[in-house]
Every structure is written in C-alpha cells, then in structure tokens.
Amino acid sequence: MSSRLRVNGWYIATDEYRLSVSARIPSVRGSMSRVAIIGGGPAGLMAAEEAARDGIGVALFDAMPSVGRKFLLAGKGGLNLTHSEPRPAVLARYGARGDRLAAVLNDFGPEALRAWAGGLGIETFVGTSGRVFPVGMKAAPLLRAWLHRLRGHGVRIHVRHRWRGWTEDGALVFDTPQGPCEVSADATVLALGGASWPQLGSDGAWTDPLRRRGVTIAPLRPANCGFDAEWSGHFRTRFAGHPVKTVTAVLPAADGAERRVRGEFTITDAGVEGGLIYALSAPLRDTISAQGEAVLRLDLVPDREPGRVCAELARPRGSDSMASHLRRRLGIGGVKAGLLRECVPREDLADMERLARAIKSLPLRLRAARPVSEAISTAGGLPFEALDERLMIRALPGVFCAGEMLDWEAPTGGYLLSACFATGHAAGRGALAWLTAESGPPGIGRPA
C-alpha cells in the first residue's frame, strides 16, 4: 500500500523510493568506518560517492526512514537541477559568498553536474529561462539510479540514525530505534542541511554538538521565504491563495541602488510568497532586521509607461465604476485591484494623478519573514572562515562540512542544488585526501 508524506501542501509517495535496506539495516553498534557521512541529501550522497572512489569503507547515516526526502520534494514540480548562466553570473547569485564558492563550483559546476547526471542515464535540457531540468522532470529516477551506483561502490546506508554528537574519545553517537549506538570513523563529513522543512530531516539540531566542541555557528535564518503583511480581514478572505501575475518589484538599497525583479507572487493568509518574493528575500529579510519593516514598490503594469497610465486613467469613464474603468483601460482587476484598495489611501484612489503613481509604484509593507521552518532554504550556519580549503573544520581535524550547513544562500533557480552538489563533492574529496595523506594530526576524525 502506498504511503504519502505531506509537506507544505505537497505529497511525496514514500514507497516510490524507500530503500530496500531501511527495514533491515545491519547493526552498527560499536562499528568502524573509514569515512562516515552524516546526512542523506544531495551534499551527503555526493560526498559519499567521492569518498568511496578508492574502495575505502564509507557508511552514510540519515535520521529519516529513507534518504533524499527534501531532494524529492524539490523535484515535485519539476527538478531544477542547475542553471546554464555563464560562470560570472552564477557566482553573482551567491552574493558575498560567491568568491568562497568559486573554487568548489569550478571543480564541480553546472556543466560537470549535467555530465554527472548523464552518467546515471539521466539526460538534461535547458529550459527557456536558462534553468536545467532532467528530461523526465522528476527527481525519483535520478535518486534511484544514484543509490544503485552508491551501493555498487560499497557505500553502506543506515537510515533512522539520528546524530547526537561525539563521545569523549571521538566516536560518533546516534539514536536509533534499537537504542543509542557509537560509530568510530577516521574522517567524517557532516551534511545535515539547514533548518528549513524539518519534517524532512533538516532541523538544525546539529548546531548544539558543534557548539559544544567550540565551533562558532552563525544564526540560522530563513532564505527563499515568504513575508508577513498586515492584510485586512476582507482582503485576506477574498484573495488568499491568488497569484499576482507579471509585476515588477523594486526594493531600494541603503547605497542608493535599487534591486528590481520582474515576476509573479502569491497572496497568503499571512502575507506574500512565491518566486518574485524569494528572489528578494535576502535583502527584504535584512532590511526588516535593520529597520523593522521593508517597503516593496510594485509596478502593477510594467509594460506601460507612466504617461500612458495617466492618459488611460484620464479618459472619461461615463457610467463605469472605477473598478470597471481600471479593468477596461489598464487590465487591472481582481487581486491587483484589491491590492490598490488595500495599500493606497482612499483619497488617493479618487485622484487620477496620485492613483497613476500608485499603480506604477504601489507600496507593499512587509513586517517580518516567515519562520525558518517554512522557508525553502536557510542562511547562516558554519562560516567559511572556520573551514580550510577542503571544507574541513579547522577546530575539528578530520571533520568536513557540506551543503546548507555552510553559511551561504542563493535564490531558487538551480543555484541551491548546484552549491549543495559542489560542496558535497569537495568535502568527499577532502575526506579522501585526508585519509590517503601520508600523515595527519590526530583529532575527532582521526583517532590519536
């Protein structure tokens, strides 16, 4: 019988990809692995693949009943694997962390990722927006082929193993259905995600064990998230769930520049969400943090010049109501007309000049970011300054880190997955290099 997991309105058929070993995992109590990978998302799986290339013992542990749950949910509406933009444009999507991610994306960037998927028998194509998708648009076939190859490389996967930290002598501690267990490893890769969608396993609980070891963690914050607005009861009841199509959003910056994005978003009970909002979520979040609110300016008719808007509004409307006049002359009706009534003072709606200005620059006040548990991704985490060039934590020799645990963020569009794959690739190679080095200092990852 099929079982389904519901997350943020989506359903995943869990039997579609459940590991055959999930119900009969071998005991790992007191066992030894050369490399332990903790976290079964794209970063952890890629780290396992790279670390296993020389045939060394690699074990992967995940807290959930099966691996890749968030990856599968990301592909529910069509798996956006990466992006085809030129390299400088891709790096710019990572903001201040673009320079730090440049090396790992150079080693395993969008082109290499597409070639890797092709090696699994998953062909990809570039969509009209430049985004890259598998031909079948789904994540499950790729994950199935990937897990098959990992098992062929000797990677042992242990599910329902929730990592709790280390013992005093450096063994990894897990909670399992059979009780606590300890695992010794020569090197460890942590790929436990951020704190978004905790139902799928990335709950941010990894911050405590690392802090206990003296590792500094930047606070986890929502990224690619929705925002709260103070809707009236009427507007909320009438328009929650409605898309606002084809607008341009402008967000002023402290340096006098403007961030301008064209796209769509959706009205929610609490405020707004959707692609256009996600593209501006980092500066919106930071503006709210600094100023208490952010004012997003919306151009409701981006294809019409201000003078043309004024001219259309000035036309005689005869017996038409203002709502009919806006709809006939400018195509503004439904939720856009509702936003005008919600965000513009009543007296401005009766003045055609002020109304025209509002249509081209509607002030949408946003009060707070939605909780990190509702966000698509997470900002904050392990600062790159705490890592060496192989993504090893300087304070914990032999312990590497990858994926959303690192302090970076990017918009949707394939950039999130690209960096997760690339950092997993780098961390796995780093762990392998650590093991194959002629000598290395003792530490948590390499017992003295």
C-alpha positions, 0 to 999 in steps of 0.5 A: 500500500502506498504511503504519502508524506505531506509537506507544505501542501505537497505529497511525496509517495514514500514507497516510490523510493524507500530503500530496500535496506531501511527495514533491515539495516545491519547493526552498527553498534560499536562499528568502524568506518573509514569515512562516515557521512552524516546526512542523506541529501544531495551534499551527503550522497555526493560526498559519499560517492567521492569518498568511496572512489578508492574502495575505502569503507564509507557508511552514510547515516540519515535520521529519516526512514529513507534518504533524499526526502527534501531532494524529492520534494524539490523535484515535485514540480519539476527538478531544477537541477542547475542553471546554464548562466555563464560562470560570472553570473552564477557566482553573482547569485551567491552574493558575498559568498560567491568568491568562497564558492568559486573554487568548489563550483569550478571543480564541480559546476553546472556543466560537470553536474549535467555530465554527472547526471548523464552518467546515471542515464539521466539526460538534461535540457535547458529550459527557456529561462536558462534553468536545467531540468532532467528530461523526465522532470522528476527527481525519483529516477535520478535518486534511484539510479544514484543509490544503485551506483552508491551501493555498487561502490560499497557505500553502506546506508543506515537510515533512522540514525539520528546524530547526537554528537561525539563521545569523549574519545571521538566516536560518533553517537546516534539514536536509533530505534534499537537504542543509542549506538557509537560509530568510530570513523577516521574522517567524517563529513557532516551534511545535515542541511539547514533548518528549513522543512524539518519534517524532512530531516533538516532541523538544525539540531546539529548546531548544539554538538558543534557548539559544544566542541567550540565551533562558532555557528552563525544564526540560522535564518530563513532564505527563499521565504515568504513575508508577513503583511498586515492584510485586512480581514476582507482582503485576506478572505477574498484573495488568499491563495491568488497569484499576482501575475507579471509585476515588477518589484523594486526594493531600494538599497541603503547605497542608493541602488535599487534591486528590481525583479520582474515576476509573479507572487502569491497572496497568503493568509499571512502575507506574500510568497512565491518566486518574485518574493524569494528572489528578494528575500535576502535583502527584504529579510535584512532590511526588516532586521535593520529597520523593522519593516521593508517597503516593496514598490510594485509596478502593477503594469510594467509594460506601460509607461507612466504617461500612458497610465495617466492618459488611460486613467484620464479618459472619461469613464461615463457610467463605469465604476472605477473598478470597471474603468481600471479593468477596461483601460489598464487590465487591472482587476481582481487581486491587483485591484484589491491590492490598490484598495488595500495599500493606497489611501482612499483619497488617493484612489479618487485622484487620477494623478496620485492613483497613476503613481500608485499603480506604477509604484504601489507600496507593499509593507512587509513586517517580518519573514516567515519562520525558518521552518517554512522557508525553502532554504536557510542562511547562516550556519558554519562560516567559511572562515572556520573551514580550510580549503577542503571544507574541513573544520579547522577546530575539528581535524578530520571533520568536513562540512557540506551543503546548507550547513555552510553559511551561504544562500542563493535564490531558487533557480538551480543555484541551491542544488548546484552549491549543495552538489559542489560542496558535497563533492569537495568535502568527499574529496577532502575526506579522501585526501585526508585519509590517503595523506601520508600523515595527519594530526590526530583529532575527532576524525582521526583517532590519536 
